Amino acid sequence: MAQTKIEGVILDKTSQQPLPYSTITIFGEKTHHTITNEDGKFAVEGFIQKDSMEVRHLGYKTKKVALVHFKNEANLYLDPDFSNLDEVVLTAGEDKEYPYILLDKIVQKYRQQKEATSSKAFLTLTSSVRGIPLEQIEGFYNSEQSLSGGITGLTIKSGRFGLNKSFAFYSLDNTQILSDFTFFEETGQILPDHPGNLNYNSLKRKYTVRIDDCSSCTQEEASLSFTPKNPNGRLFYGKMIVDYENLIVKKIELGIKDPVTNALTSINETVSLTPMEIEFNIVFNPLDFGKIQYLDFSFQMDYKSGDVSEIINSRTFIYFYDYNRSFEEPYFTKDISFSNDYDKIIALQASDDFWETNYQYPKSFSEQRSLDYMKENGFLINYDSYIPIDDLSYARPSVLSWHEDKRFAWDHLRDAADNDPKGIQGDKQYRTGKNYDSPFDVLRKTTGPKGKNQINIGYMLDLYWDLAGNRKIIGRTLLDIGSSEFTHEHTKNKLIYINLLFDIYEIYRRLANSRIKDGMTFTEMKSIYDEIYEGANVEAKNMSKETDYGDNLEALAKWNGRIKSRLDIDNFSLLR
């Protein structure tokens, strides 16, 4: 039987409602895992119809069917797994201490579970106001997690995003917030605390804990709920679905109104952002409850700027897969001072081939509606190979990826220094800053020494495997605005000079790429790029010396002619 794409919907047999985030395992020549989206839909590709599929969902009986089931029938129904918890509830009623003791035992056990698990992760983030999408972000990450610390690392591999130009809002570092949140450790984290962050005495003093009826729980499960005795915005309320005999947590649900948070402020001083409500769901993998399967984080905030007042709703969903496997990390020939994940997405730019290889499930209805809206209104950025130059003014990147139609311009620099002693327009020192709105205060980091003529340019080398198992190599030339120094006057000649430097490194990068051969290891490829990078440095120094850092117009014209003969780019005509 031929390989095919299988699509379907997982539903509750009783209510006929879709079951979002059900765990799906495909059994064939290889075993494959995925989950359904929030509409209960799934899609798997590259399998044959004689393979079988197992579906699991918390509170439902596991079901196994042949994939041929979906040839003529799109739906698969799961039966609820009803159990009776009277005995557990009775025990809790007779012993008021029991829910506290049970919860504390779980907390103490999980605090010892510090073993790190690496995996791939897929993130999708959507923010909107009055139903109008403001941003749509998707990214693939390398992740590290533990039961005690939660997400201990999220490093982006590649991604893409869209931004609504009429409302410049950037919730750029949810990954920083979620990585800071610890599941079962005492901490001074950005988000409020929950019972996993407290000791037993604090738990008893601050929370009311009980065992609730749970119609969807299996016989070995219980629902432990917890409510702050003093709801002051510093403690989550919620519940845990647990295996009370083996002290295993299967799901954590958290919520809070008017939360008191650390460092969730707007970078723009003219904007006030006030957190209003947070919902945070953590689900562990039913095939191995020692691993996180997904996080679902919803954040509502009050936005005020001048006379404008809006309620912004932002939702981040992170799905973990391919446990104990990771993407190959991109290699850089020099340190790059990415200020946030947007910078990385702009510079690394996922290709369509990479996207189709790694994307695992169909868009939910709400996500697709958001994407369609952005496409129709021209808000979509980075879904094609390159970002339109007109849209870069909204993303404000501090790292640029070389492209013949995307010349570096003075507009790529942020604001002029506030304390300019001369006050002369042509002699201002430019710096990178943040004039966008964000609820997350991210500190900028720059690398390396700075000097008047230091323009920092380097290479990125990356690889991935496509659906057919072929190795794909990607190399890019990057201009690091964040660690470059632009103290000279911003004239056309200086702009041409910087772009000629950028072009020289691109010519050498293409030389490096031509030396990559089949069968080479990634280490060997990196060595080639390192060697070529040193050659590019020498050539760049020669050009800088001969042109007196762009002040010698005649020499600048000669170098422009050399670049034109190699890249067919005339910086004089493009930048005049």
C-alpha positions, 0 to 999 in steps of 0.5 A, a space after each residue: 500500500 502506498 504512503 499517504 497523508 492521513 487526516 482525522 478528528 478525535 471526538 468525545 463519543 458522548 458529547 460529540 465534542 472535539 478532544 484537543 491535544 489528544 496524544 497519537 502514536 503511529 505504529 509501523 516500520 517506525 513509531 511516530 508521535 503527535 497530538 491533535 490541535 485545539 479543534 481535535 484535528 490531526 494529520 500524519 504523512 508518510 505512513 501506509 494505511 496498514 499501520 495502526 494508530 493509538 489515541 490517548 486522552 486524559 479521562 478517556 479510554 485508550 483506543 487503537 485502530 488501523 489507519 485505514 479507518 480514516 480512508 472513508 471515515 474522518 472521525 474517531 470517537 473515544 469513550 469516557 473512562 468513568 470511575 468512582 472516587 467515593 472511597 478517596 473523597 470519604 478518606 479526605 473527609 474524615 482526615 482534613 490533613 489528607 489533601 495537604 499531606 498528599 499534595 506535600 508528598 507530591 511536591 517533595 517527590 517532584 523536587 527531587 526529579 531534576 533529571 533533564 530531558 531534551 526535546 524539540 518544541 513547537 511554539 505558536 503565539 497569537 495576540 489580539 485586541 477586540 478580535 483583531 490579530 496583532 501578532 502571530 508567531 510560530 517557532 521551532 525550538 530546542 528545549 530542556 525540561 525537568 519535573 522540578 524546574 519545568 522548562 529549563 531551556 528554550 533555544 530557537 532553531 527557526 521560525 516566522 511571524 506576522 505583525 499588525 502594522 496599525 498596532 505595534 505590539 510585540 509580546 516577544 519573550 513569552 519563552 523567557 517567562 515560561 522558562 522562568 516558571 518552576 513547577 516544584 521549586 521555591 523561587 522568586 519567579 516572574 509569575 505568581 507562585 502555586 503550591 509547587 513553590 511552597 513548603 508544607 507550612 506555607 501551603 497550610 497557611 496560604 491555601 485551602 486544599 481538597 479532593 474534588 469529585 472527578 467524573 473524568 478521572 480513572 480509578 487511580 486518579 484524583 483531582 486535588 484543588 487548591 484555592 488561596 485563603 487570601 486572593 491577593 494576586 500573588 498565588 495561583 488557584 487551580 487543580 492537579 490531576 494526580 495518581 494518588 497511589 504512585 504520586 504522579 502528576 498528570 495535569 496542572 491547571 492554574 489561574 489568577 485574576 489581577 496577578 502581581 508579577 515581576 518584570 512584566 512591564 512595557 519597555 515603552 515608557 509612554 505605554 502602561 501594561 497591566 496584567 489582568 488574568 492568567 491561565 496556565 495549563 501544563 499536561 504531561 505525556 500520557 506515554 511517559 508522565 515524567 515528561 511535559 507534553 504541552 504548555 498552554 499559557 493565556 495572558 490578558 492585559 490592559 494596554 494604555 497609551 495616551 487616550 488609547 485603552 485596549 484589552 489585549 489577549 495573548 495565548 502561547 502554546 508550546 508542544 514538546 516532541 522527539 524526546 531526547 532528540 534535538 535540532 542541530 544548533 545553528 553555528 556562528 563564526 562570531 558571537 551575535 547579540 540577538 536581542 530577542 527571538 524576533 531577531 533570531 527569526 528574522 536572521 535565521 528565516 525558516 525555509 518552506 522545506 524546513 517548515 513542511 518537514 517539521 510541522 506536525 499538525 494542521 492549523 486550528 480554526 482560530 489560528 488559521 483565521 488569524 493567519 488569513 487576516 494577516 495575509 489579506 491585510 499584508 501584515 504577514 512577515 517572514 512566511 516567504 524566503 525574505 522579509 519585505 524591506 518596508 516591513 523591517 521598520 516594524 520589526 526593528 531587527 538588530 541583526 540583518 541577513 544579507 540579501 541583494 534587495 535588502 540593503 542596510 539603511 540608516 533607518 535600521 538604527 534605532 534612536 539617536 543617543 539622548 545625551 548627544 553633546 554636539 547636537 549635530 545631526 551628522 555626528 550623532 552616535 547611534 545606538 540600538 534600543 527598543 521603541 516597541 511595546 512589550 510586557 517583558 523587560 528584556 535586557 540588551 546584551 552586546 558582545 565584543 569591544 566597540 570602536 569607531 570603525 567596527 562593523 561586525 559581520 559574521 556567518 551562520 551555518 545551519 543544517 536540517 533533514 527534509 522529508 526524504 531524509 536528505 541533508 540540507 545546508 543553509 549559510 547566511 551572512 549576518 550584519 550585527 547592528 547591536 554590536 557594531 558602532 556607528 559613531 561616524 556621520 550618517 552620509 550616503 558614502 558611509 552607507 555605501 561603505 557599510 554595504 560594500 563591507 556586507 557584500 564582501 563577506 557575502 562573496 566569501 560566504 558563497 566561496 565557502 558554500 562552494 567548498 561544501 561537499 557531500 559526505 562532509 561532517 558538520 564539523 568539517 563544514 564549520 571549519 571551512 566557514 571559519 577559514 573563509 571568514 578569516 579571508 573575508 576579514 582580511 579583504 574587509 580590512 584592505 577595503 577599509 584601509 584603501 577607502 579610508 573607511 569610506 571617506 575616499 570616494 574614488 577608492 570607494 567607486 573602485 570597490 563598488 565596481 569589483 562588487 558589481 562584477 561579482 554580485 551584480 549589485 551597484 551600491 552607488 545607484 541603489 543608495 544615491 
